[in-house]
Amino acid sequence: MGLLNSSLQIGRSAILSYEGALTAVGNNISGAGNPDYTRLSAELASLQGPTFGRGLQPGAGVALTDIHRNIDQSLEARVRLSISAQQSAEARQSFVGQISALFDNTSGTDVGTRLNDFFHNFDELQNTPEDSAIRDLTIASGQNLAGALTDLRSNLAGIGEDIDGQIADAAKVADGLASDIAELNGQITSAETGQRGQATALRDQRDALLRKLSELYDVSVREQPNGALNVYIGSEALVQGNVSRGLVAVPASDGTFVRTTVRFADTNQEVQSAGGRIAGLIQARDQDAYGRVGSVDALAASVIHEVNRIHADGQGLVPFRSLTGDVALLDPNVSLADSSSGLPSGVTSGSFYITVSDDATGTPVAYRINVDLSGGANDTTLSSLADDITNNVDGVTATVTSDNRLSLQSDSGFSFVFGYDGQSARRDTSGVLAALGLNTFFSGSDASSIEVNPTLVGNPSYLAAAAENQPGDGVVAGRIAQLDVATVSTDGQLSIPDEYDAIANAVAVAGNSSNSELESAQTVMQSLKAQRESVSGVNLDEESISLVKYQRAFQGAARYLSTVNQLMSDLVSLIQ
């Protein structure tokens, strides 16, 4: 009977083992279409049996010792890092593409085209300064340029705001994933406690969540003895066991824009990450969107400053009888060189000319106004400048308005111009006229506020084309037209169009760089996915072979049990 009992045990263990192996194969086949599924392998081992005859040990059949997940943890870590790199590059590339479109010169409405039109119209005005149509076109081209700069800045800021909103949304998703991973850690620890095998389905779910989290941050993991995973962003733990520290999106203004940062919920410490979609979004926001806004503002400021400093020295077709500066100061009683005065443009010690004409005689009388900004007690202030003009210029009264602007008013029968002493052109060596917004072409200080001076829009005759107040004089218009090629940057290397081209080229370089980075990341990702598929993926052909093999083994074990059962029946019959 011992032999028969041993034979029954062999059949029983075979039936149970191949049943388990078939279950693993069936699970593989059912999970073949699931990209997060990890292939299972049944591990079978021989059992030691009793001794028969002359010390012979035929064994006691086979046992299912383990159902193994085919996974390479080192490869999984590389896949997660590759996912982070690809998502970072993809996030940045998508927005760099939008920004590059803003600099497309095929539409005819881009800043580069508007700059060319603007300087071309001043060149035309130089030749026909008395042509009212050319004056209208020149002012219109200035409005188009100002509008193009404002639109470019607005669009860049809008893209930055859109990116910022996506950072906040991504942070919420990352926080939810971290919580789910922590919960699965607890379930896995509970399911595997006291068990030899792993909770394969739960581990698949956790690995899938880790890959999703890797899309947002470059994470690293460390498995604990109890089966839980600790998840780190950089050197900071996000998940420890069944506890997530949590992530929160915190908006903060830098004075110009809102920049959302992602922080750990428990300490408010900012999350530092070099990869993942959130890192790519932050780079696109700070470097490619908001970062370009500063460059466009600098370009607009350069246009305003360079055009205004020339225009302020010129004369239009008609003189002024009253004029109020566009720039309002904070304090009219401090030195114009002091930042507390609120003067946005720098001024220096120097002088400018106001030339007053009597309508009755037409005789011009020039007055030189000195500006002292040497740093002493007698430095020129807005109030002292107004007093100086009133006290020394016959026929003109200067006052400080309630909002701290300089206002000039001629007496009845008198008019005035700037930049001309009655005989020759005189330049403002102090820069005060342009800084205070007197006789300027543009008003504003950057791309958000630039516009053509409303005085010119209302009366194009004030457009200053002349340097010596003579009919047909287009010297000032010619000087402005020369800004198309004249170097004006602080390093003396770039013209205004060159400054714009430098911005556009930087955007193009960033676009090419982001495209290359994305292509490289995608290539690496495809390679690693192929490697992972070879290790963890399901091959239906192989599973079909295993299915047949285990099916036949199961059938054989069943027939073996039937045979042993028949032998037992025969033995019982003999005994009876």
Secondary structure, 3 states (H helix, E strand, C coil): CHHHHHHHHHHHHHHHHHHHHHHHHHHHHHCCCCCCCCCEEEEEEECCCCCECCCECCCCCEEEEEEEECCCHHHHHHHHHHHHHHHHHHHHHHHHHHHHHHCCCCCCCCHHHHHHHHHHHHHHHHHCCCCHHHHHHHHHHHHHHHHHHHHHHHHHHHHHHHHHHHHHHHHHHHHHHHHHHHHHHHHHHHHHCCCCCCCHHHHHHHHHHHHHHHHHCCEEEEECCCCCEEEEECCEEEEECCEECCEEEEEEECCCCEEEEEEECCCCCECCCCCCHHHHHHHHHHHHHHHHHHHHHHHHHHHHHHHHHHHCCCECCCCECEEECCCCCCCCCCECCCHHHCCCCCCCCEEEEEEEEECCCCCEEEEEEEECCCCCCCCCEHHHHHHHHHHHCCCEEEEECCCCCEEEEECCCEEEEECECCCCECCCCCCHHHHHCCCCCEECCCCCCCEECHHHHHCHHHCCCECCCCCCCCHHHHHHHHHHCCCCCCCCCCCHHHHHHHHHHHHHHHHHHHHHHHHHHHHHHHHHHHHHHHHHCCCHHHHHHHHHHHHHHHHHHHHHHHHHHHHHHHHHHHHC
